[in-house]
Every structure is written in C-alpha cells, then in structure tokens.
Amino acid sequence: MGKWIFGIFAVLLALLGMILAANAHDTGMFVGGMLFTLFGVGVNFWLIGHEEDTSSTVV
C-alpha cells in the first residue's frame, strides 16, 4: 500500500511541475517545473521497475 501512495504522490508532483512549467514567465520557474515533472515521472518508472514479479514462482 505504501508504494501506491508514493506513486500517487509522484504523479501529483509531476502534474504540479507541468502546471508550473506551462505557466512560467521566467526561466527559473520553467526549469523548476520541468525538474518536478522529470522527478515524478522518474519515480514512477523506478516503482514499476522494482515491482516484485511473483507470477513466475513455482509452488
């Protein structure tokens, strides 16, 4: 359950970053928004990559 909450938080952070970057009037806000977006997307890819695969275990 903790991975789901962390993933949802990362999605919200990425969306916030996209909103900040889209409405930016200066370079600093644009870069900050893009960094939030890249971090959120990266965290979600990391969570997907580290998901435990239990489908191939032999009982």
PQR file with spaces between the fields and no chain letter, atoms N, CA, C, O and H, PARSE charges and radii, in Angstrom:
ATOM       1  N    MET     1       0.823   -1.198    0.000 -0.4000 1.5000
ATOM       2  CA   MET     1       0.000    0.000    0.000 -0.0000 2.0000
ATOM       3  C    MET     1       0.864    1.257    0.000  0.5500 1.7000
ATOM       4  O    MET     1       0.463    2.281   -0.553 -0.5500 1.4000
ATOM       5  N    GLY     2       2.035    1.191    0.610 -0.4000 1.5000
ATOM       6  CA   GLY     2       2.915    2.349    0.659 -0.0000 2.0000
ATOM       7  C    GLY     2       3.426    2.752   -0.713  0.5500 1.7000
ATOM       8  O    GLY     2       3.613    3.938   -0.985 -0.5500 1.4000
ATOM       9  H    GLY     2       2.360    0.359    1.060  0.4000 1.0000
ATOM      10  N    LYS     3       3.655    1.756   -1.594 -0.4000 1.5000
ATOM      11  CA   LYS     3       4.117    2.072   -2.951 -0.0000 2.0000
ATOM      12  C    LYS     3       3.038    2.812   -3.731  0.5500 1.7000
ATOM      13  O    LYS     3       3.348    3.694   -4.532 -0.5500 1.4000
ATOM      14  H    LYS     3       3.504    0.793   -1.373  0.4000 1.0000
ATOM      15  N    TRP     4       1.773    2.461   -3.505 -0.4000 1.5000
ATOM      16  CA   TRP     4       0.677    3.135   -4.190 -0.0000 2.0000
ATOM      17  C    TRP     4       0.595    4.601   -3.774  0.5500 1.7000
ATOM      18  O    TRP     4       0.420    5.482   -4.616 -0.5500 1.4000
ATOM      19  H    TRP     4       1.521    1.744   -2.855  0.4000 1.0000
ATOM      20  N    ILE     5       0.720    4.853   -2.500 -0.4000 1.5000
ATOM      21  CA   ILE     5       0.647    6.235   -2.001 -0.0000 2.0000
ATOM      22  C    ILE     5       1.828    7.040   -2.529  0.5500 1.7000
ATOM      23  O    ILE     5       1.668    8.189   -2.941 -0.5500 1.4000
ATOM      24  H    ILE     5       0.862    4.137   -1.816  0.4000 1.0000
ATOM      25  N    PHE     6       3.013    6.437   -2.517 -0.4000 1.5000
ATOM      26  CA   PHE     6       4.203    7.108   -3.025 -0.0000 2.0000
ATOM      27  C    PHE     6       4.064    7.383   -4.521  0.5500 1.7000
ATOM      28  O    PHE     6       4.467    8.445   -4.997 -0.5500 1.4000
ATOM      29  H    PHE     6       3.143    5.504   -2.182  0.4000 1.0000
ATOM      30  N    GLY     7       3.499    6.436   -5.259 -0.4000 1.5000
ATOM      31  CA   GLY     7       3.285    6.622   -6.691 -0.0000 2.0000
ATOM      32  C    GLY     7       2.282    7.719   -6.988  0.5500 1.7000
ATOM      33  O    GLY     7       2.488    8.522   -7.898 -0.5500 1.4000
ATOM      34  H    GLY     7       3.172    5.574   -4.873  0.4000 1.0000
ATOM      35  N    ILE     8       1.197    7.760   -6.226 -0.4000 1.5000
ATOM      36  CA   ILE     8       0.198    8.812   -6.416 -0.0000 2.0000
ATOM      37  C    ILE     8       0.785   10.176   -6.079  0.5500 1.7000
ATOM      38  O    ILE     8       0.504   11.159   -6.765 -0.5500 1.4000
ATOM      39  H    ILE     8       1.030    7.108   -5.486  0.4000 1.0000
ATOM      40  N    PHE     9       1.592   10.243   -5.035 -0.4000 1.5000
ATOM      41  CA   PHE     9       2.265   11.495   -4.686 -0.0000 2.0000
ATOM      42  C    PHE     9       3.202   11.938   -5.813  0.5500 1.7000
ATOM      43  O    PHE     9       3.282   13.127   -6.123 -0.5500 1.4000
ATOM      44  H    PHE     9       1.820    9.445   -4.478  0.4000 1.0000
ATOM      45  N    ALA    10       3.907   10.988   -6.422 -0.4000 1.5000
ATOM      46  CA   ALA    10       4.813   11.329   -7.521 -0.0000 2.0000
ATOM      47  C    ALA    10       4.035   11.815   -8.739  0.5500 1.7000
ATOM      48  O    ALA    10       4.490   12.724   -9.434 -0.5500 1.4000
ATOM      49  H    ALA    10       3.842   10.022   -6.170  0.4000 1.0000
ATOM      50  N    VAL    11       2.873   11.228   -9.010 -0.4000 1.5000
ATOM      51  CA   VAL    11       2.039   11.692  -10.120 -0.0000 2.0000
ATOM      52  C    VAL    11       1.556   13.119   -9.860  0.5500 1.7000
ATOM      53  O    VAL    11       1.586   13.961  -10.758 -0.5500 1.4000
ATOM      54  H    VAL    11       2.504   10.490   -8.446  0.4000 1.0000
ATOM      55  N    LEU    12       1.116   13.384   -8.641 -0.4000 1.5000
ATOM      56  CA   LEU    12       0.666   14.739   -8.306 -0.0000 2.0000
ATOM      57  C    LEU    12       1.805   15.744   -8.409  0.5500 1.7000
ATOM      58  O    LEU    12       1.603   16.875   -8.851 -0.5500 1.4000
ATOM      59  H    LEU    12       1.093   12.700   -7.912  0.4000 1.0000
ATOM      60  N    LEU    13       2.996   15.335   -8.003 -0.4000 1.5000
ATOM      61  CA   LEU    13       4.162   16.203   -8.121 -0.0000 2.0000
ATOM      62  C    LEU    13       4.485   16.479   -9.588  0.5500 1.7000
ATOM      63  O    LEU    13       4.827   17.606   -9.947 -0.5500 1.4000
ATOM      64  H    LEU    13       3.160   14.417   -7.644  0.4000 1.0000
ATOM      65  N    ALA    14       4.379   15.453  -10.435 -0.4000 1.5000
ATOM      66  CA   ALA    14       4.633   15.641  -11.863 -0.0000 2.0000
ATOM      67  C    ALA    14       3.591   16.573  -12.479  0.5500 1.7000
ATOM      68  O    ALA    14       3.935   17.431  -13.292 -0.5500 1.4000
ATOM      69  H    ALA    14       4.102   14.538  -10.143  0.4000 1.0000
ATOM      70  N    LEU    15       2.329   16.414  -12.102 -0.4000 1.5000
ATOM      71  CA   LEU    15       1.297   17.308  -12.623 -0.0000 2.0000
ATOM      72  C    LEU    15       1.507   18.748  -12.173  0.5500 1.7000
ATOM      73  O    LEU    15       1.319   19.681  -12.953 -0.5500 1.4000
ATOM      74  H    LEU    15       2.050   15.716  -11.442  0.4000 1.0000
ATOM      75  N    LEU    16       1.896   18.925  -10.918 -0.4000 1.5000
ATOM      76  CA   LEU    16       2.213   20.261  -10.420 -0.0000 2.0000
ATOM      77  C    LEU    16       3.377   20.865  -11.211  0.5500 1.7000
ATOM      78  O    LEU    16       3.354   22.044  -11.564 -0.5500 1.4000
ATOM      79  H    LEU    16       2.048   18.166  -10.284  0.4000 1.0000
ATOM      80  N    GLY    17       4.380   20.051  -11.481 -0.4000 1.5000
ATOM      81  CA   GLY    17       5.512   20.528  -12.270 -0.0000 2.0000
ATOM      82  C    GLY    17       5.112   20.940  -13.675  0.5500 1.7000
ATOM      83  O    GLY    17       5.614   21.935  -14.197 -0.5500 1.4000
ATOM      84  H    GLY    17       4.398   19.093  -11.194  0.4000 1.0000
ATOM      85  N    MET    18       4.206   20.178  -14.296 -0.4000 1.5000
ATOM      86  CA   MET    18       3.738   20.549  -15.637 -0.0000 2.0000
ATOM      87  C    MET    18       2.973   21.861  -15.614  0.5500 1.7000
ATOM      88  O    MET    18       3.120   22.686  -16.516 -0.5500 1.4000
ATOM      89  H    MET    18       3.799   19.369  -13.872  0.4000 1.0000
ATOM      90  N    ILE    19       2.160   22.054  -14.591 -0.4000 1.5000
ATOM      91  CA   ILE    19       1.406   23.299  -14.477 -0.0000 2.0000
ATOM      92  C    ILE    19       2.346   24.476  -14.254  0.5500 1.7000
ATOM      93  O    ILE    19       2.168   25.541  -14.846 -0.5500 1.4000
ATOM      94  H    ILE    19       2.040   21.384  -13.858  0.4000 1.0000
ATOM      95  N    LEU    20       3.351   24.280  -13.394 -0.4000 1.5000
ATOM      96  CA   LEU    20       4.323   25.357  -13.151 -0.0000 2.0000
ATOM      97  C    LEU    20       5.096   25.700  -14.414  0.5500 1.7000
ATOM      98  O    LEU    20       5.299   26.875  -14.719 -0.5500 1.4000
ATOM      99  H    LEU    20       3.495   23.415  -12.913  0.4000 1.0000
ATOM     100  N    ALA    21       5.530   24.677  -15.153 -0.4000 1.5000
ATOM     101  CA   ALA    21       6.320   24.920  -16.362 -0.0000 2.0000
ATOM     102  C    ALA    21       5.468   25.564  -17.453  0.5500 1.7000
ATOM     103  O    ALA    21       5.950   26.422  -18.192 -0.5500 1.4000
ATOM     104  H    ALA    21       5.364   23.722  -14.905  0.4000 1.0000
ATOM     105  N    ALA    22       4.204   25.153  -17.554 -0.4000 1.5000
ATOM     106  CA   ALA    22       3.345   25.705  -18.610 -0.0000 2.0000
ATOM     107  C    ALA    22       3.012   27.169  -18.365  0.5500 1.7000
ATOM     108  O    ALA    22       2.850   27.931  -19.318 -0.5500 1.4000
ATOM     109  H    ALA    22       3.813   24.456  -16.953  0.4000 1.0000
ATOM     110  N    ASN    23       2.909   27.571  -17.117 -0.4000 1.5000
ATOM     111  CA   ASN    23       2.537   28.954  -16.795 -0.0000 2.0000
ATOM     112  C    ASN    23       3.727   29.810  -16.390  0.5500 1.7000
ATOM     113  O    ASN    23       3.546   30.876  -15.802 -0.5500 1.4000
ATOM     114  H    ASN    23       3.040   26.952  -16.342  0.4000 1.0000
ATOM     115  N    ALA    24       4.919   29.370  -16.690 -0.4000 1.5000
ATOM     116  CA   ALA    24       6.124   30.081  -16.256 -0.0000 2.0000
ATOM     117  C    ALA    24       6.326   31.363  -17.067  0.5500 1.7000
ATOM     118  O    ALA    24       6.098   31.399  -18.276 -0.5500 1.4000
ATOM     119  H    ALA    24       5.065   28.504  -17.168  0.4000 1.0000
ATOM     120  N    HIS    25       6.757   32.400  -16.370 -0.4000 1.5000
ATOM     121  CA   HIS    25       7.087   33.666  -17.014 -0.0000 2.0000
ATOM     122  C    HIS    25       8.587   33.924  -17.018  0.5500 1.7000
ATOM     123  O    HIS    25       9.056   34.872  -17.647 -0.5500 1.4000
ATOM     124  H    HIS    25       6.942   32.370  -15.388  0.4000 1.0000
ATOM     125  N    ASP    26       9.338   33.080  -16.315 -0.4000 1.5000
ATOM     126  CA   ASP    26      10.785   33.224  -16.310 -0.0000 2.0000
ATOM     127  C    ASP    26      11.430   31.844  -16.396  0.5500 1.7000
ATOM     128  O    ASP    26      10.766   30.820  -16.230 -0.5500 1.4000
ATOM     129  H    ASP    26       8.956   32.310  -15.804  0.4000 1.0000
ATOM     130  N    THR    27      12.705   31.838  -16.652 -0.4000 1.5000
ATOM     131  CA   THR    27      13.421   30.583  -16.867 -0.0000 2.0000
ATOM     132  C    THR    27      13.507   29.735  -15.612  0.5500 1.7000
ATOM     133  O    THR    27      13.428   28.509  -15.692 -0.5500 1.4000
ATOM     134  H    THR    27      13.244   32.669  -16.786  0.4000 1.0000
ATOM     135  N    GLY    28      13.664   30.354  -14.467 -0.4000 1.5000
ATOM     136  CA   GLY    28      13.793   29.612  -13.220 -0.0000 2.0000
ATOM     137  C    GLY    28      12.558   28.797  -12.890  0.5500 1.7000
ATOM     138  O    GLY    28      12.665   27.648  -12.461 -0.5500 1.4000
ATOM     139  H    GLY    28      13.727   31.350  -14.402  0.4000 1.0000
ATOM     140  N    MET    29      11.393   29.382  -13.084 -0.4000 1.5000
ATOM     141  CA   MET    29      10.149   28.660  -12.807 -0.0000 2.0000
ATOM     142  C    MET    29       9.951   27.535  -13.811  0.5500 1.7000
ATOM     143  O    MET    29       9.471   26.460  -13.451 -0.5500 1.4000
ATOM     144  H    MET    29      11.307   30.316  -13.432  0.4000 1.0000
ATOM     145  N    PHE    30      10.319   27.773  -15.074 -0.4000 1.5000
ATOM     146  CA   PHE    30      10.200   26.726  -16.086 -0.0000 2.0000
ATOM     147  C    PHE    30      11.098   25.546  -15.760  0.5500 1.7000
ATOM     148  O    PHE    30      10.666   24.395  -15.832 -0.5500 1.4000
ATOM     149  H    PHE    30      10.709   28.646  -15.366  0.4000 1.0000
ATOM     150  N    VAL    31      12.337   25.825  -15.404 -0.4000 1.5000
ATOM     151  CA   VAL    31      13.282   24.754  -15.073 -0.0000 2.0000
ATOM     152  C    VAL    31      12.834   24.010  -13.817  0.5500 1.7000
ATOM     153  O    VAL    31      12.914   22.783  -13.762 -0.5500 1.4000
ATOM     154  H    VAL    31      12.688   26.759  -15.346  0.4000 1.0000
ATOM     155  N    GLY    32      12.367   24.739  -12.819 -0.4000 1.5000
ATOM     156  CA   GLY    32      11.866   24.092  -11.608 -0.0000 2.0000
ATOM     157  C    GLY    32      10.676   23.185  -11.888  0.5500 1.7000
ATOM     158  O    GLY    32      10.605   22.070  -11.370 -0.5500 1.4000
ATOM     159  H    GLY    32      12.302   25.735  -12.864  0.4000 1.0000
ATOM     160  N    GLY    33       9.742   23.659  -12.705 -0.4000 1.5000
ATOM     161  CA   GLY    33       8.593   22.846  -13.065 -0.0000 2.0000
ATOM     162  C    GLY    33       8.987   21.598  -13.845  0.5500 1.7000
ATOM     163  O    GLY    33       8.442   20.518  -13.620 -0.5500 1.4000
ATOM     164  H    GLY    33       9.799   24.565  -13.125  0.4000 1.0000
ATOM     165  N    MET    34       9.934   21.753  -14.759 -0.4000 1.5000
ATOM     166  CA   MET    34      10.383   20.584  -15.526 -0.0000 2.0000
ATOM     167  C    MET    34      11.124   19.586  -14.642  0.5500 1.7000
ATOM     168  O    MET    34      11.018   18.378  -14.853 -0.5500 1.4000
ATOM     169  H    MET    34      10.377   22.630  -14.942  0.4000 1.0000
ATOM     170  N    LEU    35      11.872   20.078  -13.656 -0.4000 1.5000
ATOM     171  CA   LEU    35      12.551   19.172  -12.731 -0.0000 2.0000
ATOM     172  C    LEU    35      11.548   18.408  -11.873  0.5500 1.7000
ATOM     173  O    LEU    35      11.730   17.216  -11.627 -0.5500 1.4000
ATOM     174  H    LEU    35      11.957   21.059  -13.485  0.4000 1.0000
ATOM     175  N    PHE    36      10.494   19.075  -11.416 -0.4000 1.5000
ATOM     176  CA   PHE    36       9.431   18.385  -10.681 -0.0000 2.0000
ATOM     177  C    PHE    36       8.802   17.307  -11.555  0.5500 1.7000
ATOM     178  O    PHE    36       8.565   16.187  -11.102 -0.5500 1.4000
ATOM     179  H    PHE    36      10.345   20.044  -11.616  0.4000 1.0000
ATOM     180  N    THR    37       8.537   17.655  -12.810 -0.4000 1.5000
ATOM     181  CA   THR    37       7.920   16.698  -13.729 -0.0000 2.0000
ATOM     182  C    THR    37       8.837   15.499  -13.962  0.5500 1.7000
ATOM     183  O    THR    37       8.394   14.354  -13.878 -0.5500 1.4000
ATOM     184  H    THR    37       8.730   18.565  -13.177  0.4000 1.0000
ATOM     185  N    LEU    38      10.086   15.754  -14.250 -0.4000 1.5000
ATOM     186  CA   LEU    38      11.028   14.655  -14.508 -0.0000 2.0000
ATOM     187  C    LEU    38      11.227   13.788  -13.276  0.5500 1.7000
ATOM     188  O    LEU    38      11.358   12.570  -13.391 -0.5500 1.4000
ATOM     189  H    LEU    38      10.446   16.684  -14.318  0.4000 1.0000
ATOM     190  N    PHE    39      11.250   14.395  -12.112 -0.4000 1.5000
ATOM     191  CA   PHE    39      11.389   13.619  -10.885 -0.0000 2.0000
ATOM     192  C    PHE    39      10.166   12.727  -10.666  0.5500 1.7000
ATOM     193  O    PHE    39      10.308   11.550  -10.335 -0.5500 1.4000
ATOM     194  H    PHE    39      11.144   15.385  -12.018  0.4000 1.0000
ATOM     195  N    GLY    40       8.970   13.282  -10.850 -0.4000 1.5000
ATOM     196  CA   GLY    40       7.752   12.498  -10.666 -0.0000 2.0000
ATOM     197  C    GLY    40       7.661   11.332  -11.636  0.5500 1.7000
ATOM     198  O    GLY    40       7.304   10.221  -11.244 -0.5500 1.4000
ATOM     199  H    GLY    40       8.855   14.238  -11.119  0.4000 1.0000
ATOM     200  N    VAL    41       7.980   11.579  -12.889 -0.4000 1.5000
ATOM     201  CA   VAL    41       7.951   10.509  -13.894 -0.0000 2.0000
ATOM     202  C    VAL    41       9.031    9.478  -13.589  0.5500 1.7000
ATOM     203  O    VAL    41       8.789    8.275  -13.689 -0.5500 1.4000
ATOM     204  H    VAL    41       8.270   12.481  -13.207  0.4000 1.0000
ATOM     205  N    GLY    42      10.205    9.937  -13.223 -0.4000 1.5000
ATOM     206  CA   GLY    42      11.293    9.014  -12.893 -0.0000 2.0000
ATOM     207  C    GLY    42      10.974    8.125  -11.706  0.5500 1.7000
ATOM     208  O    GLY    42      11.302    6.938  -11.714 -0.5500 1.4000
ATOM     209  H    GLY    42      10.402   10.914  -13.141  0.4000 1.0000
ATOM     210  N    VAL    43      10.343    8.681  -10.692 -0.4000 1.5000
ATOM     211  CA   VAL    43       9.971    7.890   -9.523 -0.0000 2.0000
ATOM     212  C    VAL    43       8.964    6.812   -9.904  0.5500 1.7000
ATOM     213  O    VAL    43       9.056    5.678   -9.433 -0.5500 1.4000
ATOM     214  H    VAL    43      10.077    9.645  -10.685  0.4000 1.0000
ATOM     215  N    ASN    44       8.009    7.161  -10.750 -0.4000 1.5000
ATOM     216  CA   ASN    44       7.025    6.162  -11.158 -0.0000 2.0000
ATOM     217  C    ASN    44       7.656    5.059  -12.000  0.5500 1.7000
ATOM     218  O    ASN    44       7.304    3.891  -11.833 -0.5500 1.4000
ATOM     219  H    ASN    44       7.934    8.082  -11.133  0.4000 1.0000
ATOM     220  N    PHE    45       8.573    5.393  -12.893 -0.4000 1.5000
ATOM     221  CA   PHE    45       9.279    4.361  -13.640 -0.0000 2.0000
ATOM     222  C    PHE    45      10.123    3.491  -12.709  0.5500 1.7000
ATOM     223  O    PHE    45      10.227    2.280  -12.904 -0.5500 1.4000
ATOM     224  H    PHE    45       8.859    6.342  -13.029  0.4000 1.0000
ATOM     225  N    TRP    46      10.722    4.114  -11.702 -0.4000 1.5000
ATOM     226  CA   TRP    46      11.507    3.345  -10.735 -0.0000 2.0000
ATOM     227  C    TRP    46      10.615    2.383   -9.956  0.5500 1.7000
ATOM     228  O    TRP    46      10.995    1.237   -9.717 -0.5500 1.4000
ATOM     229  H    TRP    46      10.638    5.098  -11.544  0.4000 1.0000
ATOM     230  N    LEU    47       9.431    2.847   -9.562 -0.4000 1.5000
ATOM     231  CA   LEU    47       8.496    1.970   -8.851 -0.0000 2.0000
ATOM     232  C    LEU    47       8.047    0.808   -9.724  0.5500 1.7000
ATOM     233  O    LEU    47       7.919   -0.317   -9.240 -0.5500 1.4000
ATOM     234  H    LEU    47       9.122    3.778   -9.756  0.4000 1.0000
ATOM     235  N    ILE    48       7.806    1.067  -11.009 -0.4000 1.5000
ATOM     236  CA   ILE    48       7.416   -0.009  -11.917 -0.0000 2.0000
ATOM     237  C    ILE    48       8.564   -0.994  -12.089  0.5500 1.7000
ATOM     238  O    ILE    48       8.340   -2.204  -12.107 -0.5500 1.4000
ATOM     239  H    ILE    48       7.910    1.981  -11.402  0.4000 1.0000
ATOM     240  N    GLY    49       9.783   -0.498  -12.215 -0.4000 1.5000
ATOM     241  CA   GLY    49      10.939   -1.362  -12.413 -0.0000 2.0000
ATOM     242  C    GLY    49      11.263   -2.223  -11.210  0.5500 1.7000
ATOM     243  O    GLY    49      11.832   -3.303  -11.367 -0.5500 1.4000
ATOM     244  H    GLY    49       9.965    0.485  -12.200  0.4000 1.0000
ATOM     245  N    HIS    50      10.920   -1.779  -10.025 -0.4000 1.5000
ATOM     246  CA   HIS    50      11.236   -2.529   -8.814 -0.0000 2.0000
ATOM     247  C    HIS    50      10.043   -3.301   -8.264  0.5500 1.7000
ATOM     248  O    HIS    50      10.063   -3.760   -7.122 -0.5500 1.4000
ATOM     249  H    HIS    50      10.457   -0.902   -9.898  0.4000 1.0000
ATOM     250  N    GLU    51       9.012   -3.437   -9.079 -0.4000 1.5000
ATOM     251  CA   GLU    51       7.858   -4.227   -8.666 -0.0000 2.0000
ATOM     252  C    GLU    51       8.247   -5.704   -8.635  0.5500 1.7000
ATOM     253  O    GLU    51       8.888   -6.204   -9.559 -0.5500 1.4000
ATOM     254  H    GLU    51       8.996   -3.064  -10.007  0.4000 1.0000
ATOM     255  N    GLU    52       7.861   -6.385   -7.584 -0.4000 1.5000
ATOM     256  CA   GLU    52       8.210   -7.791   -7.445 -0.0000 2.0000
ATOM     257  C    GLU    52       7.344   -8.631   -8.371  0.5500 1.7000
ATOM     258  O    GLU    52       6.119   -8.513   -8.373 -0.5500 1.4000
ATOM     259  H    GLU    52       7.340   -5.979   -6.833  0.4000 1.0000
ATOM     260  N    ASP    53       7.997   -9.481   -9.160 -0.4000 1.5000
ATOM     261  CA   ASP    53       7.281  -10.354  -10.080 -0.0000 2.0000
ATOM     262  C    ASP    53       7.060  -11.701   -9.401  0.5500 1.7000
ATOM     263  O    ASP    53       7.997  -12.480   -9.230 -0.5500 1.4000
ATOM     264  H    ASP    53       8.992   -9.577   -9.158  0.4000 1.0000
ATOM     265  N    THR    54       5.829  -11.965   -9.020 -0.4000 1.5000
ATOM     266  CA   THR    54       5.513  -13.229   -8.343 -0.0000 2.0000
ATOM     267  C    THR    54       4.810  -14.203   -9.259  0.5500 1.7000
ATOM     268  O    THR    54       4.394  -15.271   -8.810 -0.5500 1.4000
ATOM     269  H    THR    54       5.067  -11.333   -9.159  0.4000 1.0000
ATOM     270  N    SER    55       4.665  -13.866  -10.541 -0.4000 1.5000
ATOM     271  CA   SER    55       3.943  -14.738  -11.457 -0.0000 2.0000
ATOM     272  C    SER    55       4.759  -15.946  -11.879  0.5500 1.7000
ATOM     273  O    SER    55       4.183  -16.945  -12.310 -0.5500 1.4000
ATOM     274  H    SER    55       5.003  -12.999  -10.905  0.4000 1.0000
ATOM     275  N    SER    56       6.073  -15.891  -11.770 -0.4000 1.5000
ATOM     276  CA   SER    56       6.901  -16.992  -12.251 -0.0000 2.0000
ATOM     277  C    SER    56       7.384  -17.908  -11.125  0.5500 1.7000
ATOM     278  O    SER    56       8.230  -18.770  -11.365 -0.5500 1.4000
ATOM     279  H    SER    56       6.540  -15.079  -11.420  0.4000 1.0000
ATOM     280  N    THR    57       6.878  -17.747   -9.923 -0.4000 1.5000
ATOM     281  CA   THR    57       7.304  -18.599   -8.829 -0.0000 2.0000
ATOM     282  C    THR    57       6.597  -19.944   -8.907  0.5500 1.7000
ATOM     283  O    THR    57       5.416  -20.024   -9.245 -0.5500 1.4000
ATOM     284  H    THR    57       6.191  -17.047   -9.728  0.4000 1.0000
ATOM     285  N    VAL    58       7.340  -21.000   -8.588 -0.4000 1.5000
ATOM     286  CA   VAL    58       6.806  -22.342   -8.615 -0.0000 2.0000
ATOM     287  C    VAL    58       6.310  -22.704   -7.217  0.5500 1.7000
ATOM     288  O    VAL    58       7.028  -22.534   -6.232 -0.5500 1.4000
ATOM     289  H    VAL    58       8.300  -20.935   -8.314  0.4000 1.0000
ATOM     290  N    VAL    59       5.100  -23.197   -7.140 -0.4000 1.5000
ATOM     291  CA   VAL    59       4.509  -23.543   -5.850 -0.0000 2.0000
ATOM     292  C    VAL    59       4.866  -24.949   -5.458  0.5500 1.7000
ATOM     293  O    VAL    59       4.455  -25.417   -4.397 -0.5500 1.4000
ATOM     294  H    VAL    59       4.516  -23.335   -7.940  0.4000 1.0000
